[in-house]
Amino acid sequence: MRKILAILLVFWGFNPLYAQFQGQIHISNINNKIPLWHAQIPTIQTTRIIMRFDGAGMASDPAGKMGLSNFAASMANEGAGPYNGDEFQRILRDNSISFIAHSEWDYFEITLSFPNKYRDVALSLFEEYLTRPQYGEEEFALNKRQIINAINEQDHDGDYILARAKDMILYPNHPYNNQPMGNGASIHQITPADLMAFHQQYLTRHNMKMVISGNITAPDAKNIAQQIADNLPDTIPPTRNEPAIVALPNILNGQVIPVPLPQPLSQILWVQTAPPRMSDDFWTAYMINDIMGGSSLESILSKEIREKRGLTYSIGTYISHRKWGAEWLGYASTKTSDTDKITQYIRQNWQNLAENISEKQLKMAQKRVIGRYALGFTNNTKIANILMNLLDDGFTPEYFQQRVQKIQAVNLKRIREFAQRAMNNDNIMIFYTKNNQ
């Protein structure tokens, strides 16, 4: 028997910021192997389904065929069953159905959204994709050209070039050193048969988790999830040797690394390790990040570098967690002549800025991040995405109340202790684009 846990979101009652959400979350397992979170929201007349397939992302691309996962995502709505690409997309448009696939480093994700009155059409079309995907010659050739064009454009994209330089240094001989879309040589090695094999081997019941949200009852949600599961193979995806989690502190050493790029503006990227997602240190870093660079024009870095010194057009920071490496990243863009001024400022003041955060800045940030998160529950897309990320990170619905408590528990003592221990100026690495012409 399936064990069903239905949780009324009573934690909204503990925090008035979440009072606008009126619904229930139901937690279950389909076939005892597929985790399902279902948000029943009577006020929303659409349904959104997210399916995430672990281990089917860009980091799992086979040797010699980098870009396979991304290629498969690009062709997800290019035909299935009796429908070619044009027919498939016409049915989507005529019934206001959104069907999108995308590939991230650690997973492959499919999102299906539709008005409730078109549920049968949407699920029927999706069943065709799961059981009889098409990789027609014309559609394959078109997507191949588009991907190659996008790869060529990356050669002029400073953000991509800096991220690539970072990954090459931090993740040598590691899947994160793959090129997300592949390269010209690898894309030419991929065939329609490879895409079909990817679909059959990696989209299975054994590596999927699912979220369904909208004005849909728990029995209907379970029936939909079961219907989807029944159309997936009951096989275990190919396994690979698990790479080790990269210990970034052993690599980062305060270097400032130029990366050639012939353009008049300079882009800057810096990185340090981020704390584990489940740790108390994460919440300390999360609050420091918001105050330092995550709150846009209100941030310390924006005021110090953009407003006071006039050195940058944009600057910010964010935390990124991947399965085998957690990073705390910062970015800026500036005139080439001002690059050294910004890199030196970051190099010399990264730790000091955090240590000098004030009580007023912390209280304002705590209020801001609690309120900003609550605004994420205003539409179906945001709600489903939040639930999927929590499910993927291993949390339970009690997280919502715990999150407020964790944020409010961060104080200046914790911030200063963390800054002294983990934000030493030698524990970052800075990359910048340099015009050698």
Buried (B, 14 or more C-beta within 10 A) or exposed (E): EEEBEEBEBEBBEEBEBBEEBEBBBBBBBBBEBBBBBBBBBEEBEBBBBBBBBBBBBBBBBBEEBBBBBBBBBBBBBBBBBEBBBEEBBEBBEEBBBBBEBBBBBBBBBBBBBBBBEBBEBBBEBBBBBBEEBBBBEEBBEBBBEEBBEEBEEBEEBBEBBBBBBBBEBBBEEBBBBBBBBBBEEBBEBBEBEBBBBBBBBBBBBBBBBBBBBBBBEBEBBBEBBBBBBBBBBEEEBEEEEEBEEBEBEEBBEEEBBBBEBEBEBBBBBBBBBBBEEEEBBBBBBBBBBBBBBBBEEBBBBBEBBBEEEEBBEEBBBBBEBBBBBBBBBBBBBBBBEBBEBBBEBBBEBBBEBBBBBEEEBBEBBBEBBBEEBBEBBEBBBBBBBBBBBBBBEEBBBEBBBEBBEBBEEBEBEBBBBBBEEBBBBBBBBBBBBBBEE
